[in-house]
C-alpha cells in the first residue's frame, strides 16, 4: 500500500486501497458517519479510513478488497448512463469521475469515497425494490379524481427525496391496484402494511400498467 508522502497536505494512495478501506470503515460503523460529537468514542468513516491507510494493508481482508472493487465498479458503470443521456446528479458525476482515478491524492476525494459504500448499498436496495415493483402489472385504477379513499396497502418501494423533503412511496392493494404518493410524515419500509386515507389526484401509465397517484395521504390505525 502506498503511504502518505512527507509533503504537507499531499496524499498519494492507490485507488484500490482507498476503496477497500472505505468498505471496511462502512462495515465497522455499520453506516456512514460524517460527524461525531466531541465526547463520542466513535470515529467518522473518513477518520477510520485515514487510520487504516496509515496502518498498512495487513488489516484488509479479501472481503474488504472485493467489496471495494464492487463499489468502485458500480460508480464506474455510471458512464453508460451518461452515454444514454439518462439523468445523473452532480454527485453521481463526481463519484463516477473519482472511480476512474487510479491514484487518490485529494482529501476531498477521500471524503466522497467514504460515503460511497452506503450509496452503493442504497442503490442495491432500490434495485431490489424496482424488481419487486416490476412484478406487479395491473390495468386497475382506484375511484375517481378527487375521491377520498381509504386503503390497506403493502409497500413496494420507498425513498427519501431531499429536494422535496418527503418520502415517495409506491404500494399495492390486496386487489393488485398500484398507488403512488408522497408524505413527509409516513416513514416506512418495503413490506410494511399501511392503512391510509388519501385523495385521488391522477392516473398514469408506466411499466407496471396503471398507477393511481394520491395526495393528502394520512396513515390511519
C-alpha positions in Angstrom: 0.0 0.0 0.0 1.2 3.5 -0.7 1.9 5.6 2.3 1.3 9.3 2.7 4.1 11.4 1.3 6.1 13.8 3.5 4.9 16.8 1.6 2.5 18.7 3.8 -1.2 18.1 2.9 -0.2 15.9 0.0 -1.8 12.4 -0.4 -0.8 9.6 -2.8 -2.8 6.4 -2.3 -3.6 3.5 -4.6 -7.3 3.8 -5.5 -7.9 0.1 -4.8 -6.6 0.6 -1.3 -8.8 3.7 -0.6 -12.0 1.9 -1.9 -11.2 -1.1 0.2 -10.7 0.8 3.4 -13.9 2.8 2.7 -15.8 -0.5 2.6 -14.1 -1.6 5.8 -15.0 1.7 7.5 -18.6 1.2 6.5 -18.5 -2.4 7.8 -17.1 -1.3 11.2 -19.5 1.6 11.6 -22.4 -0.3 10.0 -23.4 3.1 8.5 -21.9 6.2 7.0 -20.9 8.6 9.8 -19.9 12.1 8.7 -19.7 13.9 12.0 -19.5 12.7 15.6 -19.9 14.8 18.8 -16.7 15.7 20.6 -17.5 13.4 23.6 -18.3 10.4 21.3 -15.9 7.5 21.2 -16.9 6.7 17.7 -14.9 7.6 14.6 -16.3 9.0 11.4 -15.8 6.8 8.3 -13.2 9.2 7.0 -11.2 9.1 10.2 -11.2 5.3 10.1 -10.0 5.4 6.5 -7.0 7.6 7.3 -6.1 5.4 10.3 -6.3 2.2 8.2 -4.3 3.7 5.3 -1.6 4.7 7.7 -1.6 1.2 9.3 -0.9 -0.6 6.0 -2.6 -3.4 4.1 -2.2 -6.2 6.8 -5.7 -5.4 8.2 -7.5 -5.7 4.9 -9.4 -8.9 4.3 -10.2 -10.4 0.9 -13.8 -9.5 1.6 -12.8 -5.8 2.1 -10.8 -5.8 -1.2 -13.6 -7.5 -3.1 -16.2 -5.0 -1.7 -14.0 -2.1 -2.7 -13.8 -3.4 -6.2 -17.6 -3.9 -6.4 -18.4 -0.4 -5.1 -15.8 1.2 -7.4 -17.1 -0.7 -10.5 -20.7 0.3 -9.7 -19.7 4.0 -10.0 -17.5 3.4 -13.0 -20.5 1.9 -14.7 -22.4 5.1 -14.4 -20.6 6.0 -17.6 -23.2 4.0 -19.5 -26.0 6.2 -18.1 -24.1 9.3 -19.3 -23.8 7.8 -22.8 -27.6 7.2 -23.0 -28.4 10.7 -21.8 -30.0 9.4 -18.7 -30.3 11.9 -15.8 -27.4 12.0 -13.5 -27.0 14.1 -10.4 -23.9 16.2 -9.9 -22.9 13.9 -7.0 -23.1 10.8 -9.3 -21.0 12.6 -11.9 -18.4 13.4 -9.3 -18.4 9.8 -8.0 -18.0 8.5 -11.5 -15.0 10.7 -12.1 -13.4 9.7 -8.8 -14.0 6.0 -9.6 -11.9 6.3 -12.8 -8.9 7.5 -10.9 -6.1 5.0 -10.2 -4.4 7.3 -7.6 -6.2 9.2 -4.9 -4.3 12.4 -4.0 -7.1 14.6 -2.7 -8.7 14.9 0.8 -12.0 15.8 -0.9 -11.9 12.6 -3.0 -11.3 10.5 0.2 -14.2 12.3 1.9 -16.5 11.4 -1.0 -15.3 7.8 -1.3 -16.1 7.4 2.4 -19.8 7.9 1.6 -20.0 5.7 -1.4 -20.3 2.2 0.1 -23.5 3.4 1.7 -24.7 4.9 -1.5 -23.9 1.6 -3.2 -26.0 -0.3 -0.6 -28.9 2.0 -1.1 -28.7 1.6 -4.9 -28.9 -2.2 -4.5 -31.9 -1.8 -2.2 -33.6 0.4 -4.8 -32.7 -2.2 -7.5 -34.4 -4.9 -5.4 -37.4 -2.7 -4.9 -37.6 -2.0 -8.6 -37.6 -5.7 -9.3 -40.5 -6.3 -6.9 -42.4 -3.4 -8.5 -41.7 -4.8 -12.0 -43.6 -8.0 -10.9 -46.8 -6.0 -10.4 -48.7 -5.3 -13.6 -52.3 -4.0 -13.5 -54.9 -2.2 -15.6 -56.9 -1.2 -12.5 -57.3 2.2 -11.0 -58.9 3.4 -7.8 -62.0 5.6 -7.5 -62.3 8.8 -9.5 -60.3 12.1 -9.5 -60.9 14.0 -6.2 -62.4 11.0 -4.5 -61.3 10.5 -0.9 -60.4 6.8 -0.4 -59.3 4.6 2.4 -57.0 1.7 1.6 -54.8 -1.0 3.0 -51.6 -1.3 1.0 -48.3 -3.2 1.1 -45.2 -1.0 0.5 -43.2 -1.9 -2.6 -40.8 1.0 -2.6 -39.9 4.0 -0.5 -37.2 6.6 -0.9 -36.4 10.0 0.7 -36.4 13.0 -1.7 -34.1 15.6 -0.2 -35.3 18.0 -2.9 -38.9 17.8 -1.8 -38.2 16.8 1.9 -40.6 13.9 1.8 -40.8 10.2 1.2 -42.1 8.9 -2.1 -43.9 5.6 -1.7 -45.2 3.0 -4.1 -47.5 0.4 -2.8 -50.1 -2.2 -3.9 -53.6 -3.0 -2.5 -54.9 -6.5 -2.0 -56.8 -6.1 -5.2 -53.5 -5.5 -7.1 -54.0 -1.8 -7.6 -50.8 0.2 -7.6 -50.7 3.5 -5.8 -48.1 6.2 -5.5 -47.9 9.1 -3.1 -45.6 11.4 -1.2 -45.5 12.1 2.5 -43.3 13.9 5.0 -44.9 12.1 7.9 -45.1 8.4 6.9 -41.8 6.7 7.4 -42.0 3.1 6.3 -40.1 0.3 4.7 -40.6 -2.3 2.0 -43.1 -5.0 3.0 -44.9 -2.8 5.6 -48.7 -2.9 5.5 -50.3 0.5 5.9 -53.8 1.7 6.4 -54.1 5.1 4.6 -56.5 7.7 3.6 -55.9 9.9 0.5 -57.4 11.8 -2.3 -57.2 10.5 -5.9 -55.1 13.1 -7.8 -54.4 11.4 -11.1 -53.8 8.3 -13.1 -50.7 7.4 -15.2 -49.5 4.5 -17.2 -46.0 3.1 -16.8 -44.2 -0.2 -17.0 -46.5 -1.6 -14.3 -49.6 -0.6 -16.2 -51.9 1.8 -14.4 -50.8 3.7 -11.3 -53.2 5.8 -9.1 -51.5 8.8 -7.6 -52.8 10.1 -4.3 -52.3 13.3 -2.4 -53.1 14.5 1.1 -52.3 11.0 2.4 -52.7 10.2 6.1 -51.8 7.0 7.9 -54.7 5.7 10.0 -54.9 3.0 12.6 
